[in-house]
Amino acid sequence: MLPGGPPMRPRIAALLATSTLVLTATPLTAHHSFDGEYNRNKTVSLVGTMVNVEWINPHCKVMISVTNPDGTKTVWAGEANPPHILIQNGWERAMAESMVKSGEIVTIKGYVARDGTSHLFATELTRADGKTVLKLSGEPSPPSATTLAIMRALNLDR
């Protein structure tokens, strides 16, 4: 025990508890911010050919090849939920692989990336029959007051 202070064991326990809390909370902040990566004010609807589906965590990706007005092609990557959520939303791995293999024409909707790349936060995909809509990520959560303040300060709110 230090003179005039509490015994060392409670101090060590408090330090250990605080360290554990900080170290386990850090990975939670490592996930990217929707508003930092995507523009919630700019949506896009793209028609193209399915070229790939990546069934990976933490986000699946749906890639489509889109023909540009000048005839060139651009592959767009749509970020979606993890595999288990896509399965809950009606996706099946075999169905996705079949869509890629046949080069199915699809429409993908979502929010464009802020960095100008051919990347979007995909909300849904409509199959060639025009009737089957497969949910991908759904709509993003609204930004927090802190996120809005940061976006205004960085001039990202346009």
N, C-alpha and C positions, 0 to 999 in steps of 0.2 A: 504494500500500500504506500502510495506517495504521501508525503506530509500534507495534510489538509485536503486530500482528495479521496475519491472513492477507490476501492480496491482495484488492482490491475485486471482481474478476471472480467468484471463487467465492461471495462474499457475495451479489452481485446474482443469480447463477444460482440460489443456494439460495432467495433471496427470491422470485424468479420461479417456481420450481418449487412452492414452498409456496403461493403465491397461486393458481397454476393448479389445484392439488389442491383447495384450499378452494372456489374458484369452480365447479369441475366437480362437486364432491360435494354442494353445496348443493341442486340440484334433486332429488337422491335423497331428501332429508329432507322435501321439500315434499309428498310424497304422504301422504294422510291415514292415520291409524292405524285399523285395524279396530275395536279395542277403544275408541277414543275416539269413534267414530261409531256403532257398533252394539253391542247387548247380546248377547253370546254365550250368555247364560243364558236368553234369551227368544226362542223361535222361534214362528213363526206359519205357518199354512197357510190360504190365502185362495182362495175360489172366486169368479170374476168373469168379466166379458166383456173380451176383448182390445180395447184402444182405441188403442194406439200402440206402436211399437217404434222407438227412436232408435238408429240404427247410427252411433255416434260413438266416437271415442277420447277419453279413455282407458277409458271404461266405457260399454257399451251400456245402455240402459234399456228395460225392458218395463213398460208401463202397463196396468193392468186396472181396470175399474170394478166395485166391490164394493157389493152392496146391504146396508145396515146393518139391524139388527133393527127400527128404527123406520121403515124404508122409504126413507130417504134414501140417496144414493149417495156413495161416496168413491172417488176415483181413487188407487190405490196405485202407486208407482213402485218397481220392483225393479231395483237396480243389478246389472249383470252384467259379464262379461269384455268385452274389446274385440272388434270384429267378427271378426278372424281366428281367435280362439279359439272363438267361437260356431260359426263355420263348421266348424272341426275337430270340434266336439261334435255335428254333425248339423244345425245350423241353416242355412237358406238364406234370403236376403233375400226372394225371391219367396214362399216359404212363410209367412214372418212377415207380409208384406203381405196375403196371402190370409187369414190368421187374423184380422187386424185388420178387413179389408173385410167378412168374413162375420160378425164379432162373435162369434167362437168362444168358448165357455165353457171356461175353463182353471182349473187349480189351480196356484198359485204358492206355493213354500215358501221360507222364509228367516229371517233374524235381523232383528228390528225396530230402528229407529233409536232412539238414546238420547234424542233431543230430542222424542220424542212425535209427530213428523210421520208422515204416511202414506208412509213410505219404508222399504225393507228391503234387506238384502244378500241377493239372490235366489240360492238354491242350485240349484233345479230347477223345471221347469214341466211339468205333465202335461196333455196335450191331451184334448179332449172324449171320445175313444175310450177313455180310461182306461188305455191300454196304452203310448202313446208318451210317453216321458219325455225331455225335452230338458234336458241339463245347462246351467246358466247359469254360476255362479261356482264351484260346488263348495264344499267346506267350507273355512273360513278356517284359516290356519296357527295353531298354538298361540301364545299370547302369550309373549314373552321374559320373563326374570326381572325385567328393568328395567321392562317394561310392567306386570307384575303389582304391583311395588312402587309404581309411580306410581298405579295404579288403587286400591290399598289406601289410599294417602295421600290421594287425592281422594274416597274413599268411592264409587268407581264399580264395585266388584266384586260388586254385587248384581244 
